[in-house]
Amino acid sequence: MTIEEAQKIVDQWIGKFGVRYFNELTNMAILTEEVGEVARIISRTYGEQSFKPGEHGRELADELADVLFVLICIANQTGVDLSAALARNLEKKTSRDSDRHKENKKIQ
């Protein structure tokens, strides 16, 4: 699925099952909550924290998909074409950072 297709599918889903988009501020809060759930899994799976009783069972893939869904909602409701935005962002990063990371001794 392309990013453009994902934006259309999410928009159709919202129209069919979600009634309407939550407002932008609510979606920003939801996005923050979902990113926190990703952080919880990462910190417990790859970091030094341990899972609390009953906390197992959440999948990183599902939580990342939740983040992507809400991000797409925000893009849709604010008129952002994520395909075009990502292309522009990659161009910016390429021109700005083409040698930056190669020369970073901290990551070599």
C-alpha positions in Angstrom: 0.0 0.0 0.0 1.3 3.5 -0.8 1.2 6.4 1.5 -1.4 8.0 -0.7 -3.6 4.8 -0.6 -3.2 4.7 3.2 -4.4 8.3 3.5 -7.5 7.4 1.4 -8.2 4.2 3.3 -8.0 6.0 6.6 -10.3 8.7 5.4 -12.8 6.1 4.2 -12.6 4.3 7.5 -13.2 7.5 9.5 -16.3 8.2 7.3 -17.7 4.7 7.7 -16.8 3.8 11.3 -15.5 7.0 13.0 -18.3 9.3 12.1 -15.8 12.2 11.8 -12.2 13.1 12.7 -11.5 14.1 16.3 -10.3 17.7 16.3 -6.6 18.4 15.7 -5.8 19.0 19.3 -7.5 15.7 20.4 -5.7 13.8 17.7 -2.4 15.4 18.8 -3.1 14.1 22.4 -4.0 10.7 21.0 -0.8 10.6 18.9 1.3 11.5 22.0 -0.5 8.7 23.9 0.3 6.2 21.2 3.9 7.2 20.9 4.1 6.7 24.7 2.9 3.1 24.2 5.6 2.5 21.6 8.1 4.0 24.1 6.9 1.7 26.8 7.4 -1.4 24.6 10.8 -0.2 23.4 12.1 0.6 26.9 11.0 -2.8 28.3 12.1 -4.9 25.3 15.3 -3.2 24.3 16.1 -1.0 27.3 16.7 -1.6 31.0 13.1 -1.5 32.2 11.1 -4.7 32.9 7.5 -5.4 32.1 5.0 -4.9 34.9 2.6 -7.8 35.7 0.0 -8.1 33.0 1.9 -5.7 30.7 3.0 -8.4 28.2 1.1 -9.1 25.1 1.3 -5.7 23.4 3.0 -5.9 20.0 5.4 -3.2 18.8 4.0 -3.6 15.2 0.4 -2.9 16.4 1.5 0.1 18.5 3.5 1.5 15.5 0.4 1.0 13.3 -1.6 3.0 15.9 0.9 5.8 15.6 0.8 5.7 11.9 -3.1 5.7 11.9 -3.3 8.8 14.0 -0.5 10.6 12.1 -2.5 9.9 8.9 -5.6 11.3 10.5 -3.8 14.5 11.4 -2.4 14.8 7.9 -5.8 14.2 6.3 -7.6 16.7 8.4 -5.0 19.4 7.9 -4.6 18.8 4.2 -1.1 17.4 4.2 -0.1 15.1 1.4 2.3 12.8 3.3 3.8 11.4 0.1 4.8 14.8 -1.1 5.9 15.9 2.4 8.1 12.8 2.9 9.7 13.4 -0.5 10.5 17.0 0.4 11.8 16.0 3.8 14.1 13.4 2.3 15.4 16.0 -0.2 16.1 18.3 2.7 17.8 15.6 4.8 19.9 14.6 1.8 21.2 18.1 1.0 21.7 18.9 4.7 23.0 15.6 6.0 24.8 13.9 3.1 28.1 13.8 4.9 27.1 14.6 8.5 26.5 11.1 9.7 29.4 9.5 7.8 31.7 11.9 9.6 30.2 11.3 13.1 32.7 9.4 15.1 30.0 8.7 17.7 28.2 6.2 15.5 31.1 4.5 13.7 
